[in-house]
Amino acid sequence: MKERRIHFEEMIRTAERGNTRAQRRLGKCYLYGDGIERNYEEAIRWFRSAALSDDYESLYLLSRCYRQRCPQRANPDNALEILELAAECGYPEAQYDLAECYARGYGFRKSARKAARWYRRAADQGHPDALKKLADRNSDRKGA
């Protein structure tokens, strides 16, 4: 336990010095309660810091905080803007989630065309769920 605490304290020091990877990892620790008590405000703080250094995974995780994980900070409009930015920056998980938003009409007008475009962009990077969605869609077309 003492070793884990020392590791965590070192991660905090590294994150405070501006290390983007440590900032993202620290954000995840606070978001999921991994080795520390869950604290959404701290998760948001560290994801923001990392996102400012063009860490697209942190940008995506920040959008998730605003969309789902942090009810007291829920801001669907801001969350979707951040999600869209992470997707446009090329982060495949964000591309997949944005496709799902278009497919289901969550926050955007439902659009099969836009959903397919974002599924394709995520699939082009090997995102497994996006690959499956496109394969299912193609088999549905062939069966019709």
N, C-alpha and C positions, 0 to 999 in steps of 0.2 A: 504494500500500500504506500509506503514511504517513497519507494522508487517511482511509482506512478505519479505521486504528487510532485516530485522533483522534475519529472518529465513534463508535467503540465505547466509548472512554473517556468521552465525553460521555453516552452512553446509560447507562453504569454510574452516573455521578454523578446523572443524572436519576432513575434507578431508586432509588438510595439516598435520595433526597429524598422518595420515596414516590409517584412518578408510576406509576400502575397500568399504563398503556399501555407505558411503558418497561420495567417489571418483566416484563410478559408477553413483550415482544419479546426481552428478555435471556434469559428462560427458553427461548424457542424457539431462540435462537442456541446456547445450551449443549446443548439437546436434540438439535439436528440438526447441530451442529458448523459452524454458519454464521459464518465469520469468526473463529472461536475453536475451540480443541480441545474436542471433545465432553466434557461433564462432567454426568452425570446428577444428581449431588448438587446442583450449582449450579442446574440446571434446576428441580429440585424446590423448592429454596429460593426461587427467584424466582416460580415459579407459586403457591406457598403465600402469599407476600407479596401478590401481586396478588389472589388468591382472597379474602384477608381483607378486601379492599376491594370485595367483591361483583362481582368480574370473573369471570363465569360461563365464559368461554372458558378462562381459566386454571384454573378448577376442573375443567373437562373435561380439559384437558391434564395436569393433575396425576393424574387417574384413569388416563389412558393411560400415564403413567410407571409407575404402580404395577401396571397390568395387563400391559403388554407391553414397554415400552422399557427398563426398569431392572431387570434380573434380580436384581441384588444387593439391591434394595429391594422385590422382588415381594411384594405383600400383597393377594391377590385379594379377600378379604372387605372390607378397607378401600377398595380400588379401586372395588368395586361400590357401596359406600355413597356414595362421593364422586360416582360416575357418576350414581347415582339422584338425589342432591341437585342436581347440575348440570341434569339433565333436568327435575326439578320446578321449578327456577328459570327454565325456559323456553329453555335453550340447545338449538337444534335438532339439532346434531351429537350431543349427549349423548342426546337423545330417540331419535334413530335407533339409536345404539349400544345403548341400553337395550332397544329393541324387538328388535334382533338377539339380545341375550342371552336374552330371553324366548323368542324363536322357536327358538333352538338349544339352550336349556336350559343356558346357560353361567352358572353361579353362582346360578341360580334354577331352580325347577321350570319345565319347559317349559309355556308357556301361550300358545296362539294368540290368546286373547282379550286378554291384557295386551300381547302383541306388537302386535296390531292397534291398540290404544288409543295406544301410543307412536308407531307409524308414522303414525297420523292426526295426532297433535299435531305431529310433525316436518313432515309434509306441509302442515299448515295454515300453516306458516311458510315454505313453498316449498322444503323440502329435496328435491333432485332424486331421490335414491335412494329416499326414503320415498314420493314421488309415484309412482315406477315400481313399487315393491312393491305399493302399493294398486291401481294400474291393473292389474298382473298378476293380483292376487288377484281383482279384479272380473271380469276376462276369463275366469279359470278358473271362476268361479261361473256365468257366463253360458254357458260351453261345456259345463258339466256337465248 
